[in-house]
């Protein structure tokens, strides 16, 4: 009898332990259902997203392809962001608008508006748009600074990758001072490299610092797979500020011009035409008048400001980084072979 009672007690104890074990997962599930406490850093990112995403727009374009007998309309999309709520100004990339015959922006609330172009600059891959009859409740992003950025600094990117509207990715600044060849062939200098995921459709969206201010415009990815491989590039906000000023004043970006037409050759960029009254003309530089001038009496640019150059694009890159009113020195070589003469000419490019 005692032996039977002993086995009964053991059985009941095991049964209770089994029942208790079955109840524990239920308690864990309830515990996981509770909202975990957020760190101050997490809450900061959430707050920035909730505010900044309202200023991010989807840019939709229609472009014509095909021919007169077989017209076709291609649809494209990208991102942009509002920088002036009262005037409805929107910044995006120029390549988002490439060949577009029509462009609209869709706001965070879902409403779409026609836009007009204030300025487009292929060399910096930036464009400024204006929303036609903008609503009164627009939200704008504040432009920050890009001069004191540092690798390792946390950043956030917001855009519309693959049509997924107002997607945020986070990361750090991976490097600074990167260069990218624009669609025009000119170099975009001082670009910001980030590992925040940037995919097709992110172009034109803002790169933000932890204060929620714009430090760059997401522009390109370097990839072998076609997707984000952890190397994204953004045009710095310092360039954006400068371009906006020119757009509003002139409708385009003013660039230093020497008043010459250059032709790439094996010797170097040949000066084939000099604009009358321009900087090069005033400096005594002559272009080609007759075919017989080629190549013995042709002047070739072999250096600028002490740097050797081999193509007209290199000259354009150097000119693009000049300070306002700065002069340049051209090293010119006239003719070919042993009789070639070299001279240095100083001139002051004009902004046009």
Helices and strands as residue ranges (DSSP letters): H 2-33, H 40-52, G 53-55, E 56-66, E 71-84, E 89-92, G 94-97, E 100-106, E 112-121, E 126-131, E 154-159, G 161-163, E 167-181, E 187-194, E 206-208, E 214-221, E 232-236, H 237-250, E 256-257, E 260-263, E 269-274, H 279-282, G 291-293, E 299-304, E 307-308, H 312-320, E 327-334, G 337-339, E 341-348, E 350-351
